Structure formats: structure tokens, C-alpha cells
């Protein structure tokens, strides 16, 4: 099979890609590329899946290629499967070339064995379906509102050539009211070195609840509510049997949470969060004095939880910040993230 690689000058629309490492730093999105070959293997992992394939070059030799797709758990939610990428399958890819790999690329769309052209964010047969809410109990036997199950932010949905998203809210960036101490704490910030997401680490309990639309899991019992994030495997235990935080909390990424119910709303107060980032893209930090109050409001009829939250950090911020996001019940089950970042992998004969 002859190599089919064409680099064309093409200015891509800003905001079409939301890659874990920032697509512009890893891929040259001012160029377009087309390449055709035979699949050798698939790495169906998070934060990015990669398809590997062999391309016959103009000299008659074989070049080993790999191209980056979305995270495995998000692809599964969109109806994609590993079976689509069986070794020996012909694959044709349109996308952007890697900046530091001569035989790497970012997938915008692909075609398998002369079949349907599939866009990066396309929902395929078997994609996440609506949950039958009329069969779901409104409350648990203990009387608590039933928020147990799999929950995720709305996906980006491809429709008529455009990437669309149901209104879900998101995490506000780069406009936090920083104090002098907050700015000083991040004066030497370097994106590639310091952003936790670039090193298989969570950023914070606010942003990561909806980041990249991974599927979260909520579990309930009489005394606790456990939130397991689909992104970076954050696990939070919300203590319902405590009316105050204990003394001498050992700071951690999830912090220490206590909560209570107000009707259908779970109110959660969290402290003891180790110092880190409010926004890892812009080096906006928080100290261990960060306190976050969240209100998880259940709308049973819509199958959604709207979370409003307020955060205060008297050391690194001059005033409070607030935001809102929404997650919906997911028919696709929770799947651990198990971060396996292949960004810097060297490809030599697969």
C-alpha cells in the first residue's frame, strides 16, 4: 500500500480540540495531513488512545505510524470499540501532524476498510443512551434521595459537521481574584512541567468532576456518600454522620468532606485540600486554606444533578469564586481511568 501523506496549509478553527496535553503543543494544527496504512495494534487507554499502523513509503519500505484519538472511556461512551481497530484493517486518517514525531498525527476523522468516515467526536451505534427514569427509585430505603449510579457531563456531539455540546457549564479559568501571595506562588509556573494533567494527576475536585466528560460513580450508604471521579480516579468520601471536621486533617487532593441533605440537595463542605492548582493551564494556585462548599441538587425527572459551588482561599485569593456544572445519568457504566499517558512514547516497530 502506497504512502498517502499530504501536508496542506490549513488554518483550523480555534477551539475544535480539547486534548489532555493541549493539541497545539503536540500537534501542528496549522497543517492538515492524510495518511493510509494497515493497523498493527491499538492502545485503548486514557488520557488518549492511539492507533498504530504501517505505511508503505515511496522507497518501498515501511514506516511505523501512530495517531492520537480521544480517551478510551470517552470513546466507549460514544459507541466506539476496540473491535473496530483489528490488526490488518486498512485505515485512512485525516488530521494534523505531530510536531516532534515524523510519523505521528492527531485524528480529526478516519475511515476503516473503505467504510463509513467517522469524525473524532462522532456518536456511533451503541453510544451512551438515555436512562429509563420511570424505573429508577426516587429515594433509597433509608430515605435519602437516590443519587447513586453513573453520572457524566454531556458529551460533545457531532452534528452536520459541527461540534456541539448540551449546556453543561464548565470550570471557569484565568479570572480568579488572585492575591499578591497567590501570584507569587506561581511566578515560576511552566505549563509542561507543572500542569498536573500532564503527569497523570488530578487538578482539583471542582474541575475534574466534569473534565473531558468522563463517567463518575456515586455510591451511598447511611453514613457516607462516595464520589469516584472518572477522570484521574479521585475518590471522595462525604461523611454524613459528622457535623464538623476533625482537628489535624492530613491534607490530600480530595480533602476532607462533611455533608448533609437539604431536601433533594446534598450540601458538602470540604477543607484539608493540599495546595495545588485552581487552573493548571494558567498556573493559578490555591493554598491549603482553600475551602469549597458544594450543593449537589438532584432533578429526578430530568435525570441530572446540578452542582453549584463556592470556594474561598484567604491566602491566595482576594474574594470567593463560584461556578455551576451539570451531570446526567449515564447508561454506560463507570470505568476506572487508570492513566497511561503515551504522549512521549517512542515508536520503533511497535
ChimeraX attribute file (.defattr): number of C-alpha atoms within 10 A of each C-alpha:
attribute: neighborCount
match mode: 1-to-1
recipient: residues
	/A:1	14
	/A:2	15
	/A:3	19
	/A:4	16
	/A:5	16
	/A:6	12
	/A:7	14
	/A:8	12
	/A:9	11
	/A:10	12
	/A:11	10
	/A:12	14
	/A:13	9
	/A:14	7
	/A:15	8
	/A:16	11
	/A:17	17
	/A:18	11
	/A:19	18
	/A:20	18
	/A:21	20
	/A:22	13
	/A:23	18
	/A:24	15
	/A:25	13
	/A:26	20
	/A:27	21
	/A:28	19
	/A:29	24
	/A:30	15
	/A:31	17
	/A:32	21
	/A:33	23
	/A:34	20
	/A:35	22
	/A:36	23
	/A:37	25
	/A:38	23
	/A:39	23
	/A:40	20
	/A:41	19
	/A:42	19
	/A:43	18
	/A:44	21
	/A:45	20
	/A:46	24
	/A:47	27
	/A:48	24
	/A:49	24
	/A:50	25
	/A:51	18
	/A:52	25
	/A:53	27
	/A:54	25
	/A:55	24
	/A:56	17
	/A:57	15
	/A:58	11
	/A:59	8
	/A:60	11
	/A:61	11
	/A:62	17
	/A:63	17
	/A:64	20
	/A:65	26
	/A:66	26
	/A:67	23
	/A:68	24
	/A:69	24
	/A:70	23
	/A:71	21
	/A:72	23
	/A:73	27
	/A:74	25
	/A:75	24
	/A:76	21
	/A:77	25
	/A:78	22
	/A:79	16
	/A:80	19
	/A:81	15
	/A:82	13
	/A:83	8
	/A:84	10
	/A:85	21
	/A:86	14
	/A:87	14
	/A:88	14
	/A:89	17
	/A:90	20
	/A:91	22
	/A:92	20
	/A:93	23
	/A:94	20
	/A:95	23
	/A:96	28
	/A:97	25
	/A:98	23
	/A:99	15
	/A:100	13
	/A:101	16
	/A:102	11
	/A:103	18
	/A:104	21
	/A:105	29
	/A:106	27
	/A:107	23
	/A:108	20
	/A:109	17
	/A:110	20
	/A:111	16
	/A:112	19
	/A:113	11
	/A:114	11
	/A:115	10
	/A:116	9
	/A:117	13
	/A:118	15
	/A:119	18
	/A:120	19
	/A:121	22
	/A:122	20
	/A:123	21
	/A:124	16
	/A:125	10
	/A:126	13
	/A:127	17
	/A:128	19
	/A:129	14
	/A:130	12
	/A:131	15
	/A:132	10
	/A:133	13
	/A:134	9
	/A:135	7
	/A:136	11
	/A:137	12
	/A:138	18
	/A:139	14
	/A:140	14
	/A:141	11
	/A:142	10
	/A:143	9
	/A:144	16
	/A:145	21
	/A:146	19
	/A:147	28
	/A:148	17
	/A:149	17
	/A:150	23
	/A:151	29
	/A:152	28
	/A:153	27
	/A:154	20
	/A:155	21
	/A:156	17
	/A:157	17
	/A:158	15
	/A:159	13
	/A:160	7
	/A:161	9
	/A:162	11
	/A:163	17
	/A:164	13
	/A:165	13
	/A:166	10
	/A:167	11
	/A:168	17
	/A:169	16
	/A:170	17
	/A:171	16
	/A:172	15
	/A:173	13
	/A:174	13
	/A:175	10
	/A:176	18
	/A:177	15
	/A:178	20
	/A:179	16
	/A:180	12
	/A:181	15
	/A:182	21
	/A:183	16
	/A:184	13
	/A:185	16
	/A:186	16
	/A:187	11
	/A:188	10
	/A:189	17
	/A:190	13
	/A:191	15
	/A:192	15
	/A:193	9
	/A:194	17
	/A:195	22
	/A:196	18
	/A:197	20
	/A:198	18
	/A:199	14
	/A:200	19
	/A:201	15
	/A:202	22
	/A:203	22
	/A:204	22
	/A:205	19
	/A:206	22
	/A:207	19
	/A:208	21
	/A:209	28
	/A:210	25
	/A:211	19
	/A:212	22
	/A:213	21
	/A:214	28
	/A:215	31
	/A:216	28
	/A:217	22
	/A:218	18
	/A:219	15
	/A:220	19
	/A:221	13
	/A:222	13
	/A:223	13
	/A:224	19
	/A:225	21
	/A:226	16
	/A:227	20
	/A:228	22
	/A:229	28
	/A:230	28
	/A:231	29
	/A:232	22
	/A:233	19
	/A:234	21
	/A:235	18
	/A:236	20
	/A:237	19
	/A:238	24
	/A:239	21
	/A:240	19
	/A:241	12
	/A:242	14
	/A:243	10
	/A:244	11
	/A:245	15
	/A:246	8
	/A:247	6
	/A:248	7
	/A:249	12
	/A:250	10
	/A:251	14
	/A:252	14
	/A:253	18
	/A:254	18
	/A:255	24
	/A:256	22
	/A:257	24
	/A:258	21
	/A:259	24
	/A:260	19
	/A:261	15
	/A:262	11
	/A:263	10
	/A:264	19
	/A:265	19
	/A:266	21
	/A:267	21
	/A:268	20
	/A:269	22
	/A:270	21
	/A:271	20
	/A:272	22
	/A:273	24
	/A:274	18
	/A:275	16
	/A:276	22
	/A:277	20
	/A:278	24
	/A:279	21
	/A:280	23
	/A:281	20
	/A:282	16
	/A:283	22
	/A:284	24
	/A:285	23
	/A:286	26
	/A:287	21
	/A:288	18
	/A:289	16
	/A:290	22
	/A:291	20
	/A:292	23
	/A:293	18
	/A:294	21
	/A:295	22
	/A:296	23
	/A:297	21
	/A:298	22
	/A:299	16
	/A:300	19
	/A:301	9
	/A:302	11
	/A:303	18
	/A:304	20
	/A:305	23
	/A:306	18
	/A:307	21
	/A:308	17
	/A:309	19
	/A:310	16
	/A:311	20
	/A:312	18
	/A:313	21
	/A:314	18
	/A:315	16
	/A:316	24
	/A:317	23
	/A:318	16
	/A:319	13
	/A:320	14
	/A:321	16
	/A:322	15
	/A:323	16
	/A:324	18
	/A:325	20
	/A:326	21
	/A:327	24
	/A:328	21
	/A:329	28
	/A:330	23
	/A:331	18
	/A:332	22
	/A:333	17
	/A:334	21
	/A:335	20
	/A:336	19
	/A:337	21
	/A:338	14
	/A:339	18
	/A:340	15
	/A:341	18
	/A:342	15
	/A:343	15
	/A:344	9
	/A:345	8
	/A:346	9
	/A:347	13
	/A:348	8
	/A:349	12
	/A:350	12
